[in-house]
């Protein structure tokens, strides 16, 4: 599991410390997982999976099962990926996985407009 966690860290340009801080999982717990002295509990696995937008299955195996995707709608998944890749909009990434793509897109557009106004780029 920890090897996949490390791959996700690298792919998302994050550190274990940052993930620990954002998920509320102690860095010591992550170290124990890395060293194999402790096994992650389901609730903590879910927090890590949610943080990266993957399923627990993916976190454990590195593979998605068909029909077991995090986002239930492909359009929602595409929009969520765009949001996740934007540092300014990343806070929206924590939205519900079954959110309608239209609603997620509306949140995305609203945040982009707010960001532009804040930095004087107009709308």
N, CA, C and O atoms as CSV, one atom per row, in Angstrom:
chain,resi,resn,atom,element,x,y,z
A,1,UNK,N,N,0.827,-1.196,0.000
A,1,UNK,CA,C,0.000,0.000,0.000
A,1,UNK,C,C,0.872,1.260,0.000
A,1,UNK,O,O,0.586,2.220,-0.715
A,2,UNK,N,N,1.938,1.248,0.809
A,2,UNK,CA,C,2.736,2.469,0.922
A,2,UNK,C,C,3.429,2.814,-0.385
A,2,UNK,O,O,3.647,3.990,-0.678
A,3,UNK,N,N,3.782,1.796,-1.181
A,3,UNK,CA,C,4.419,2.077,-2.472
A,3,UNK,C,C,3.467,2.848,-3.381
A,3,UNK,O,O,3.884,3.770,-4.081
A,4,UNK,N,N,2.202,2.475,-3.372
A,4,UNK,CA,C,1.203,3.173,-4.185
A,4,UNK,C,C,0.995,4.577,-3.633
A,4,UNK,O,O,0.857,5.529,-4.402
A,5,UNK,N,N,0.970,4.716,-2.313
A,5,UNK,CA,C,0.870,6.019,-1.671
A,5,UNK,C,C,2.018,6.919,-2.141
A,5,UNK,O,O,1.797,8.085,-2.467
A,6,UNK,N,N,3.228,6.388,-2.175
A,6,UNK,CA,C,4.380,7.170,-2.627
A,6,UNK,C,C,4.251,7.565,-4.100
A,6,UNK,O,O,4.628,8.675,-4.477
A,7,UNK,N,N,3.726,6.675,-4.926
A,7,UNK,CA,C,3.500,7.000,-6.342
A,7,UNK,C,C,2.483,8.131,-6.471
A,7,UNK,O,O,2.649,9.031,-7.294
A,8,UNK,N,N,1.434,8.084,-5.658
A,8,UNK,CA,C,0.424,9.138,-5.679
A,8,UNK,C,C,1.021,10.466,-5.214
A,8,UNK,O,O,0.726,11.517,-5.783
A,9,UNK,N,N,1.852,10.415,-4.190
A,9,UNK,CA,C,2.533,11.635,-3.729
A,9,UNK,C,C,3.326,12.263,-4.869
A,9,UNK,O,O,3.227,13.462,-5.127
A,10,UNK,N,N,4.101,11.444,-5.536
A,10,UNK,CA,C,4.945,11.939,-6.620
A,10,UNK,C,C,4.089,12.476,-7.769
A,10,UNK,O,O,4.363,13.553,-8.299
A,11,UNK,N,N,3.064,11.735,-8.150
A,11,UNK,CA,C,2.207,12.134,-9.267
A,11,UNK,C,C,1.502,13.456,-8.997
A,11,UNK,O,O,1.241,14.227,-9.920
A,12,UNK,N,N,1.191,13.718,-7.717
A,12,UNK,CA,C,0.450,14.926,-7.353
A,12,UNK,C,C,1.349,16.018,-6.796
A,12,UNK,O,O,0.868,17.078,-6.394
A,13,UNK,N,N,2.654,15.763,-6.771
A,13,UNK,CA,C,3.595,16.773,-6.294
A,13,UNK,C,C,3.380,17.139,-4.841
A,13,UNK,O,O,3.485,18.308,-4.469
A,14,UNK,N,N,3.082,16.152,-4.022
A,14,UNK,CA,C,2.825,16.407,-2.602
A,14,UNK,C,C,3.827,15.662,-1.733
A,14,UNK,O,O,4.543,14.773,-2.194
A,15,UNK,N,N,3.857,16.047,-0.474
A,15,UNK,CA,C,4.690,15.357,0.506
A,15,UNK,C,C,3.793,14.604,1.472
A,15,UNK,O,O,2.612,14.919,1.623
A,16,UNK,N,N,4.369,13.607,2.122
A,16,UNK,CA,C,3.619,12.859,3.130
A,16,UNK,C,C,3.174,13.799,4.255
A,16,UNK,O,O,2.082,13.649,4.803
A,17,UNK,N,N,4.025,14.761,4.590
A,17,UNK,CA,C,3.682,15.723,5.635
A,17,UNK,C,C,2.415,16.496,5.270
A,17,UNK,O,O,1.519,16.660,6.098
A,18,UNK,N,N,2.351,16.969,4.026
A,18,UNK,CA,C,1.183,17.732,3.584
A,18,UNK,C,C,-0.079,16.879,3.631
A,18,UNK,O,O,-1.124,17.335,4.093
A,19,UNK,N,N,0.019,15.644,3.152
A,19,UNK,CA,C,-1.138,14.752,3.177
A,19,UNK,C,C,-1.554,14.481,4.616
A,19,UNK,O,O,-2.745,14.462,4.927
A,20,UNK,N,N,-0.586,14.274,5.485
A,20,UNK,CA,C,-0.893,14.041,6.897
A,20,UNK,C,C,-1.643,15.230,7.480
A,20,UNK,O,O,-2.637,15.064,8.186
A,21,UNK,N,N,-1.165,16.412,7.183
A,21,UNK,CA,C,-1.791,17.627,7.703
A,21,UNK,C,C,-3.222,17.787,7.178
A,21,UNK,O,O,-4.128,18.136,7.933
A,22,UNK,N,N,-3.417,17.530,5.884
A,22,UNK,CA,C,-4.730,17.724,5.275
A,22,UNK,C,C,-5.734,16.628,5.625
A,22,UNK,O,O,-6.942,16.861,5.597
A,23,UNK,N,N,-5.244,15.442,5.952
A,23,UNK,CA,C,-6.159,14.332,6.272
A,23,UNK,C,C,-6.328,14.117,7.774
A,23,UNK,O,O,-7.246,13.422,8.210
A,24,UNK,N,N,-5.444,14.713,8.552
A,24,UNK,CA,C,-5.513,14.507,10.003
A,24,UNK,C,C,-4.867,13.209,10.459
A,24,UNK,O,O,-5.025,12.801,11.609
A,25,UNK,N,N,-4.144,12.564,9.564
A,25,UNK,CA,C,-3.432,11.329,9.909
A,25,UNK,C,C,-2.026,11.715,10.362
A,25,UNK,O,O,-1.322,12.439,9.659
A,26,UNK,N,N,-1.627,11.241,11.514
A,26,UNK,CA,C,-0.316,11.604,12.069
A,26,UNK,C,C,0.816,11.139,11.158
A,26,UNK,O,O,0.749,10.061,10.567
A,27,UNK,N,N,1.850,11.959,11.053
A,27,UNK,CA,C,3.007,11.568,10.245
A,27,UNK,C,C,3.647,10.300,10.810
A,27,UNK,O,O,4.193,9.491,10.059
A,28,UNK,N,N,3.579,10.126,12.128
A,28,UNK,CA,C,4.121,8.911,12.749
A,28,UNK,C,C,3.374,7.674,12.243
A,28,UNK,O,O,3.969,6.612,12.059
A,29,UNK,N,N,2.072,7.822,12.021
A,29,UNK,CA,C,1.272,6.711,11.489
A,29,UNK,C,C,1.732,6.369,10.082
A,29,UNK,O,O,1.878,5.195,9.742
A,30,UNK,N,N,1.963,7.390,9.261
A,30,UNK,CA,C,2.450,7.150,7.905
A,30,UNK,C,C,3.814,6.454,7.931
A,30,UNK,O,O,4.075,5.558,7.128
A,31,UNK,N,N,4.669,6.866,8.847
A,31,UNK,CA,C,5.990,6.248,8.993
A,31,UNK,C,C,5.854,4.780,9.392
A,31,UNK,O,O,6.589,3.927,8.894
A,32,UNK,N,N,4.920,4.488,10.284
A,32,UNK,CA,C,4.687,3.100,10.696
A,32,UNK,C,C,4.213,2.257,9.515
A,32,UNK,O,O,4.620,1.104,9.372
A,33,UNK,N,N,3.359,2.824,8.673
A,33,UNK,CA,C,2.914,2.104,7.463
A,33,UNK,C,C,4.104,1.841,6.554
A,33,UNK,O,O,4.261,0.745,6.016
A,34,UNK,N,N,4.944,2.864,6.389
A,34,UNK,CA,C,6.112,2.739,5.518
A,34,UNK,C,C,7.046,1.648,6.021
A,34,UNK,O,O,7.562,0.853,5.234
A,35,UNK,N,N,7.261,1.610,7.322
A,35,UNK,CA,C,8.171,0.634,7.921
A,35,UNK,C,C,7.534,-0.738,8.104
A,35,UNK,O,O,8.222,-1.699,8.447
A,36,UNK,N,N,6.234,-0.837,7.879
A,36,UNK,CA,C,5.544,-2.118,8.036
A,36,UNK,C,C,5.276,-2.502,9.472
A,36,UNK,O,O,4.972,-3.660,9.759
A,37,UNK,N,N,5.387,-1.533,10.391
A,37,UNK,CA,C,5.149,-1.836,11.808
A,37,UNK,C,C,3.680,-1.679,12.190
A,37,UNK,O,O,3.284,-1.999,13.310
A,38,UNK,N,N,2.883,-1.187,11.255
A,38,UNK,CA,C,1.457,-1.008,11.505
A,38,UNK,C,C,0.724,-1.122,10.177
A,38,UNK,O,O,1.287,-0.850,9.117
A,39,UNK,N,N,-0.529,-1.526,10.248
A,39,UNK,CA,C,-1.370,-1.667,9.065
A,39,UNK,C,C,-2.466,-0.611,9.112
A,39,UNK,O,O,-3.070,-0.393,10.162
A,40,UNK,N,N,-2.729,0.050,7.982
A,40,UNK,CA,C,-3.754,1.102,7.978
A,40,UNK,C,C,-5.152,0.557,8.258
A,40,UNK,O,O,-5.532,-0.505,7.766
A,41,UNK,N,N,-5.893,1.294,9.042
A,41,UNK,CA,C,-7.292,0.963,9.286
A,41,UNK,C,C,-8.137,1.498,8.136
A,41,UNK,O,O,-7.728,2.423,7.434
A,42,UNK,N,N,-9.307,0.917,7.948
A,42,UNK,CA,C,-10.204,1.260,6.849
A,42,UNK,C,C,-10.482,2.765,6.787
A,42,UNK,O,O,-10.432,3.358,5.710
A,43,UNK,N,N,-10.771,3.378,7.923
A,43,UNK,CA,C,-11.126,4.801,7.941
A,43,UNK,C,C,-9.962,5.680,7.455
A,43,UNK,O,O,-10.184,6.677,6.769
A,44,UNK,N,N,-8.738,5.313,7.808
A,44,UNK,CA,C,-7.583,6.097,7.371
A,44,UNK,C,C,-7.276,5.839,5.901
A,44,UNK,O,O,-6.865,6.749,5.180
A,45,UNK,N,N,-7.473,4.613,5.462
A,45,UNK,CA,C,-7.319,4.328,4.034
A,45,UNK,C,C,-8.296,5.173,3.224
A,45,UNK,O,O,-7.947,5.697,2.166
A,46,UNK,N,N,-9.522,5.301,3.728
A,46,UNK,CA,C,-10.532,6.083,3.018
A,46,UNK,C,C,-10.133,7.546,2.948
A,46,UNK,O,O,-10.339,8.194,1.922
A,47,UNK,N,N,-9.565,8.076,4.022
A,47,UNK,CA,C,-9.114,9.470,4.011
A,47,UNK,C,C,-8.029,9.693,2.965
A,47,UNK,O,O,-8.044,10.696,2.252
A,48,UNK,N,N,-7.092,8.760,2.876
A,48,UNK,CA,C,-6.014,8.869,1.884
A,48,UNK,C,C,-6.600,8.738,0.481
A,48,UNK,O,O,-6.265,9.520,-0.409
A,49,UNK,N,N,-7.470,7.757,0.284
A,49,UNK,CA,C,-8.092,7.555,-1.028
A,49,UNK,C,C,-8.880,8.796,-1.436
A,49,UNK,O,O,-8.778,9.243,-2.578
A,50,UNK,N,N,-9.654,9.350,-0.530
A,50,UNK,CA,C,-10.427,10.557,-0.823
A,50,UNK,C,C,-9.512,11.725,-1.164
A,50,UNK,O,O,-9.792,12.502,-2.076
A,51,UNK,N,N,-8.432,11.839,-0.432
A,51,UNK,CA,C,-7.489,12.936,-0.678
A,51,UNK,C,C,-6.980,12.913,-2.115
A,51,UNK,O,O,-6.880,13.957,-2.760
A,52,UNK,N,N,-6.660,11.724,-2.613
A,52,UNK,CA,C,-6.114,11.594,-3.960
A,52,UNK,C,C,-7.179,11.342,-5.026
A,52,UNK,O,O,-6.872,11.299,-6.218
A,53,UNK,N,N,-8.428,11.177,-4.595
A,53,UNK,CA,C,-9.486,10.928,-5.562
A,53,UNK,C,C,-9.416,9.552,-6.197
A,53,UNK,O,O,-9.720,9.384,-7.378
A,54,UNK,N,N,-9.015,8.571,-5.406
A,54,UNK,CA,C,-8.961,7.190,-5.878
A,54,UNK,C,C,-9.787,6.323,-4.940
A,54,UNK,O,O,-10.241,6.780,-3.891
A,55,UNK,N,N,-9.975,5.076,-5.325
A,55,UNK,CA,C,-10.683,4.141,-4.453
A,55,UNK,C,C,-9.689,3.472,-3.510
A,55,UNK,O,O,-8.478,3.521,-3.727
A,56,UNK,N,N,-10.213,2.851,-2.469
A,56,UNK,CA,C,-9.353,2.086,-1.562
A,56,UNK,C,C,-8.716,0.933,-2.329
A,56,UNK,O,O,-7.550,0.610,-2.105
A,57,UNK,N,N,-9.468,0.315,-3.225
A,57,UNK,CA,C,-8.900,-0.765,-4.044
A,57,UNK,C,C,-7.664,-0.292,-4.791
A,57,UNK,O,O,-6.648,-0.986,-4.833
A,58,UNK,N,N,-7.759,0.903,-5.385
A,58,UNK,CA,C,-6.607,1.428,-6.109
A,58,UNK,C,C,-5.443,1.660,-5.147
A,58,UNK,O,O,-4.298,1.329,-5.455
A,59,UNK,N,N,-5.736,2.217,-4.011
A,59,UNK,CA,C,-4.702,2.495,-3.017
A,59,UNK,C,C,-4.008,1.204,-2.573
A,59,UNK,O,O,-2.806,1.204,-2.310
A,60,UNK,N,N,-4.748,0.130,-2.491
A,60,UNK,CA,C,-4.191,-1.142,-2.028
A,60,UNK,C,C,-3.506,-1.937,-3.140
A,60,UNK,O,O,-2.522,-2.633,-2.889
A,61,UNK,N,N,-4.021,-1.837,-4.368
A,61,UNK,CA,C,-3.523,-2.699,-5.445
A,61,UNK,C,C,-2.875,-1.948,-6.597
A,61,UNK,O,O,-2.121,-2.530,-7.377
A,62,UNK,N,N,-3.169,-0.657,-6.705
A,62,UNK,CA,C,-2.678,0.101,-7.839
A,62,UNK,C,C,-3.544,-0.067,-9.076
A,62,UNK,O,O,-3.191,0.398,-10.160
A,63,UNK,N,N,-4.679,-0.736,-8.908
A,63,UNK,CA,C,-5.577,-0.993,-10.033
A,63,UNK,C,C,-7.003,-0.620,-9.661
A,63,UNK,O,O,-7.448,-0.830,-8.533
A,64,UNK,N,N,-7.709,-0.061,-10.641
A,64,UNK,CA,C,-9.138,0.224,-10.475
A,64,UNK,C,C,-9.916,-0.964,-11.003
A,64,UNK,O,O,-9.596,-1.486,-12.070
A,65,UNK,N,N,-10.913,-1.391,-10.287
A,65,UNK,CA,C,-11.824,-2.400,-10.821
A,65,UNK,C,C,-12.849,-1.690,-11.681
A,65,UNK,O,O,-13.240,-0.560,-11.389
A,66,UNK,N,N,-13.280,-2.348,-12.735
A,66,UNK,CA,C,-14.300,-1.767,-13.608
A,66,UNK,C,C,-15.545,-1.480,-12.787
A,66,UNK,O,O,-15.975,-2.317,-11.993
A,67,UNK,N,N,-16.120,-0.318,-12.972
A,67,UNK,CA,C,-17.323,0.057,-12.230
A,67,UNK,C,C,-17.047,0.517,-10.813
A,67,UNK,O,O,-17.982,0.756,-10.048
A,68,UNK,N,N,-15.781,0.645,-10.451
A,68,UNK,CA,C,-15.419,1.016,-9.086
A,68,UNK,C,C,-14.658,2.336,-9.065
A,68,UNK,O,O,-13.792,2.548,-8.217
A,69,UNK,N,N,-14.982,3.209,-9.989
A,69,UNK,CA,C,-14.292,4.479,-10.090
A,69,UNK,C,C,-14.754,5.419,-8.981
A,69,UNK,O,O,-15.870,5.303,-8.475
A,70,UNK,N,N,-13.881,6.345,-8.617
A,70,UNK,CA,C,-14.202,7.289,-7.544
A,70,UNK,C,C,-15.377,8.166,-7.927
A,70,UNK,O,O,-16.352,8.266,-7.182
A,71,UNK,N,N,-15.289,8.809,-9.098
A,71,UNK,CA,C,-16.402,9.629,-9.565
A,71,UNK,C,C,-17.311,8.767,-10.414
A,71,UNK,O,O,-16.843,7.988,-11.244
A,72,UNK,N,N,-18.591,8.904,-10.211
A,72,UNK,CA,C,-19.558,8.037,-10.864
A,72,UNK,C,C,-19.895,8.489,-12.276
A,72,UNK,O,O,-20.539,7.750,-13.021
A,73,UNK,N,N,-19.476,9.675,-12.655
A,73,UNK,CA,C,-19.772,10.230,-13.963
A,73,UNK,C,C,-18.454,10.668,-14.602
A,73,UNK,O,O,-17.648,11.343,-13.963
A,74,UNK,N,N,-18.235,10.284,-15.861
A,74,UNK,CA,C,-16.968,10.602,-16.537
A,74,UNK,C,C,-16.721,12.103,-16.665
A,74,UNK,O,O,-15.591,12.563,-16.505
A,75,UNK,N,N,-17.768,12.862,-16.951
A,75,UNK,CA,C,-17.626,14.311,-17.084
A,75,UNK,C,C,-17.233,14.927,-15.741
A,75,UNK,O,O,-16.391,15.823,-15.685
A,76,UNK,N,N,-17.842,14.444,-14.666
A,76,UNK,CA,C,-17.472,14.905,-13.330
A,76,UNK,C,C,-16.007,14.588,-13.058
A,76,UNK,O,O,-15.285,15.420,-12.508
A,77,UNK,N,N,-15.566,13.402,-13.434
A,77,UNK,CA,C,-14.171,13.003,-13.227
A,77,UNK,C,C,-13.224,13.934,-13.983
A,77,UNK,O,O,-12.184,14.319,-13.449
A,78,UNK,N,N,-13.568,14.296,-15.212
A,78,UNK,CA,C,-12.726,15.181,-16.016
A,78,UNK,C,C,-12.618,16.567,-15.377
A,78,UNK,O,O,-11.527,17.127,-15.269
A,79,UNK,N,N,-13.765,17.114,-14.953
A,79,UNK,CA,C,-13.777,18.445,-14.332
A,79,UNK,C,C,-13.013,18.411,-13.009
A,79,UNK,O,O,-12.248,19.324,-12.700
A,80,UNK,N,N,-13.227,17.365,-12.245
A,80,UNK,CA,C,-12.537,17.238,-10.957
A,80,UNK,C,C,-11.031,17.168,-11.149
A,80,UNK,O,O,-10.280,17.735,-10.354
A,81,UNK,N,N,-10.579,16.483,-12.189
A,81,UNK,CA,C,-9.143,16.406,-12.455
A,81,UNK,C,C,-8.588,17.786,-12.773
A,81,UNK,O,O,-7.504,18.134,-12.307
A,82,UNK,N,N,-9.313,18.577,-13.560
A,82,UNK,CA,C,-8.879,19.943,-13.864
A,82,UNK,C,C,-8.770,20.768,-12.581
A,82,UNK,O,O,-7.814,21.520,-12.391
A,83,UNK,N,N,-9.748,20.615,-11.720
A,83,UNK,CA,C,-9.740,21.352,-10.456
A,83,UNK,C,C,-8.563,20.910,-9.597
A,83,UNK,O,O,-7.860,21.741,-9.022
A,84,UNK,N,N,-8.351,19.603,-9.512
A,84,UNK,CA,C,-7.269,19.078,-8.686
A,84,UNK,C,C,-5.912,19.578,-9.160
A,84,UNK,O,O,-5.024,19.848,-8.351
A,85,UNK,N,N,-5.756,19.698,-10.455
A,85,UNK,CA,C,-4.473,20.136,-11.010
A,85,UNK,C,C,-4.246,21.633,-10.850
A,85,UNK,O,O,-3.126,22.105,-11.046
A,86,UNK,N,N,-5.276,22.385,-10.502
A,86,UNK,CA,C,-5.155,23.823,-10.291
A,86,UNK,C,C,-4.950,24.098,-8.807
A,86,UNK,O,O,-5.823,23.803,-7.991
A,87,UNK,N,N,-3.811,24.657,-8.462
A,87,UNK,CA,C,-3.540,24.953,-7.050
A,87,UNK,C,C,-4.572,25.903,-6.461
A,87,UNK,O,O,-4.936,25.785,-5.291
A,88,UNK,N,N,-5.043,26.845,-7.274
A,88,UNK,CA,C,-6.005,27.828,-6.783
A,88,UNK,C,C,-7.384,27.208,-6.510
A,88,UNK,O,O,-8.120,27.681,-5.643
A,89,UNK,N,N,-7.721,26.171,-7.238
A,89,UNK,CA,C,-9.062,25.594,-7.123
A,89,UNK,C,C,-9.090,24.260,-6.382
A,89,UNK,O,O,-10.153,23.655,-6.244
A,90,UNK,N,N,-7.962,23.804,-5.915
A,90,UNK,CA,C,-7.861,22.464,-5.338
A,90,UNK,C,C,-8.841,22.220,-4.191
A,90,UNK,O,O,-9.266,21.086,-3.970
A,91,UNK,N,N,-9.202,23.280,-3.460
A,91,UNK,CA,C,-10.125,23.101,-2.332
A,91,UNK,C,C,-11.435,22.485,-2.789
A,91,UNK,O,O,-12.102,21.796,-2.017
A,92,UNK,N,N,-11.810,22.727,-4.041
A,92,UNK,CA,C,-13.045,22.141,-4.556
A,92,UNK,C,C,-12.926,20.635,-4.762
A,92,UNK,O,O,-13.938,19.946,-4.893
A,93,UNK,N,N,-11.714,20.124,-4.792
A,93,UNK,CA,C,-11.514,18.705,-5.052
A,93,UNK,C,C,-12.164,17.836,-3.992
A,93,UNK,O,O,-12.457,16.667,-4.243
A,94,UNK,N,N,-12.385,18.377,-2.846
A,94,UNK,CA,C,-12.946,17.593,-1.764
A,94,UNK,C,C,-14.466,17.478,-1.848
A,94,UNK,O,O,-15.108,17.050,-0.888
A,95,UNK,N,N,-15.038,17.850,-2.970
A,95,UNK,CA,C,-16.482,17.750,-3.142
A,95,UNK,C,C,-16.910,16.296,-3.214
A,95,UNK,O,O,-16.092,15.403,-3.431
A,96,UNK,N,N,-18.160,16.079,-3.035
A,96,UNK,CA,C,-18.718,14.739,-3.039
A,96,UNK,C,C,-18.452,14.016,-4.355
A,96,UNK,O,O,-18.510,14.625,-5.423
A,97,UNK,N,N,-18.160,12.719,-4.280
A,97,UNK,CA,C,-17.812,11.973,-5.483
A,97,UNK,C,C,-18.982,11.730,-6.405
A,97,UNK,O,O,-18.773,11.398,-7.572
A,98,UNK,N,N,-20.208,11.880,-5.930
A,98,UNK,CA,C,-21.354,11.645,-6.800
A,98,UNK,C,C,-22.018,12.951,-7.247
A,98,UNK,O,O,-23.168,12.958,-7.686
A,99,UNK,N,N,-21.278,14.044,-7.126
A,99,UNK,CA,C,-21.813,15.341,-7.517
A,99,UNK,C,C,-22.099,15.352,-9.027
A,99,UNK,O,O,-21.358,14.760,-9.811
A,100,UNK,N,N,-23.162,16.020,-9.414
A,100,UNK,CA,C,-23.509,16.130,-10.829
A,100,UNK,C,C,-22.460,16.980,-11.539
A,100,UNK,O,O,-21.994,17.969,-10.972
A,101,UNK,N,N,-22.079,16.625,-12.755
A,101,UNK,CA,C,-21.050,17.399,-13.444
A,101,UNK,C,C,-21.431,18.861,-13.638
A,101,UNK,O,O,-20.567,19.737,-13.607
A,102,UNK,N,N,-22.716,19.130,-13.836
A,102,UNK,CA,C,-23.153,20.520,-14.021
A,102,UNK,C,C,-22.898,21.337,-12.761
A,102,UNK,O,O,-22.481,22.493,-12.831
A,103,UNK,N,N,-23.149,20.731,-11.620
A,103,UNK,CA,C,-22.946,21.433,-10.346
A,103,UNK,C,C,-21.458,21.668,-10.099
A,103,UNK,O,O,-21.059,22.757,-9.684
A,104,UNK,N,N,-20.643,20.656,-10.352
A,104,UNK,CA,C,-19.207,20.796,-10.169
A,104,UNK,C,C,-18.650,21.855,-11.119
A,104,UNK,O,O,-17.800,22.657,-10.731
A,105,UNK,N,N,-19.121,21.858,-12.343
A,105,UNK,CA,C,-18.687,22.860,-13.327
A,105,UNK,C,C,-19.087,24.260,-12.867
A,105,UNK,O,O,-18.315,25.206,-13.020
A,106,UNK,N,N,-20.298,24.397,-12.300
A,106,UNK,CA,C,-20.737,25.705,-11.791
A,106,UNK,C,C,-19.819,26.174,-10.663
A,106,UNK,O,O,-19.454,27.349,-10.615
A,107,UNK,N,N,-19.438,25.264,-9.749
A,107,UNK,CA,C,-18.505,25.618,-8.676
A,107,UNK,C,C,-17.164,26.034,-9.272
A,107,UNK,O,O,-16.571,27.032,-8.862
A,108,UNK,N,N,-16.706,25.274,-10.220
A,108,UNK,CA,C,-15.433,25.563,-10.886
A,108,UNK,C,C,-15.455,26.955,-11.510
A,108,UNK,O,O,-14.547,27.756,-11.286
A,109,UNK,N,N,-16.486,27.237,-12.288
A,109,UNK,CA,C,-16.593,28.530,-12.968
A,109,UNK,C,C,-16.678,29.681,-11.973
A,109,UNK,O,O,-16.080,30.736,-12.179
A,110,UNK,N,N,-17.420,29.472,-10.903
A,110,UNK,CA,C,-17.550,30.501,-9.881
A,110,UNK,C,C,-16.186,30.806,-9.243
A,110,UNK,O,O,-15.836,31.970,-9.049
A,111,UNK,N,N,-15.431,29.773,-8.923
A,111,UNK,CA,C,-14.127,29.981,-8.302
A,111,UNK,C,C,-13.145,30.646,-9.261
A,111,UNK,O,O,-12.338,31.479,-8.847
A,112,UNK,N,N,-13.211,30.285,-10.529
A,112,UNK,CA,C,-12.341,30.935,-11.513
A,112,UNK,C,C,-12.673,32.422,-11.596
A,112,UNK,O,O,-11.770,33.258,-11.631
A,113,UNK,N,N,-13.966,32.758,-11.628
A,113,UNK,CA,C,-14.366,34.170,-11.677
A,113,UNK,C,C,-13.904,34.910,-10.426
A,113,UNK,O,O,-13.413,36.036,-10.511
A,114,UNK,N,N,-14.063,34.280,-9.272
A,114,UNK,CA,C,-13.626,34.909,-8.023
A,114,UNK,C,C,-12.119,35.130,-8.033
A,114,UNK,O,O,-11.639,36.180,-7.605
A,115,UNK,N,N,-11.380,34.151,-8.516
A,115,UNK,CA,C,-9.924,34.260,-8.580
A,115,UNK,C,C,-9.510,35.414,-9.486
A,115,UNK,O,O,-8.603,36.177,-9.154
A,116,UNK,N,N,-10.171,35.535,-10.617
A,116,UNK,CA,C,-9.841,36.617,-11.551
A,116,UNK,C,C,-10.156,37.982,-10.938
A,116,UNK,O,O,-9.377,38.923,-11.091
A,117,UNK,N,N,-11.288,38.095,-10.247
A,117,UNK,CA,C,-11.639,39.357,-9.610
A,117,UNK,C,C,-10.639,39.721,-8.529
A,117,UNK,O,O,-10.250,40.882,-8.396
A,118,UNK,N,N,-10.225,38.727,-7.758
A,118,UNK,CA,C,-9.288,38.974,-6.665
A,118,UNK,C,C,-7.951,39.498,-7.193
A,118,UNK,O,O,-7.317,40.337,-6.553
A,119,UNK,N,N,-7.533,39.018,-8.332
A,119,UNK,CA,C,-6.248,39.419,-8.894
A,119,UNK,C,C,-6.387,40.474,-9.973
A,119,UNK,O,O,-5.442,40.737,-10.716
A,120,UNK,N,N,-7.578,41.086,-10.062
A,120,UNK,CA,C,-7.781,42.203,-10.963
A,120,UNK,C,C,-7.750,41.872,-12.432
A,120,UNK,O,O,-7.413,42.721,-13.257
A,121,UNK,N,N,-8.097,40.642,-12.769
A,121,UNK,CA,C,-8.074,40.249,-14.172
A,121,UNK,C,C,-9.434,40.428,-14.822
A,121,UNK,O,O,-9.608,40.083,-15.991
A,122,UNK,N,N,-10.394,40.957,-14.095
A,122,UNK,CA,C,-11.730,41.144,-14.655
A,122,UNK,C,C,-12.456,39.828,-14.801
A,122,UNK,O,O,-12.008,38.800,-14.295
A,123,UNK,N,N,-13.583,39.861,-15.498
A,123,UNK,CA,C,-14.353,38.621,-15.666
A,123,UNK,C,C,-14.653,38.343,-17.103
A,123,UNK,O,O,-15.293,37.339,-17.418
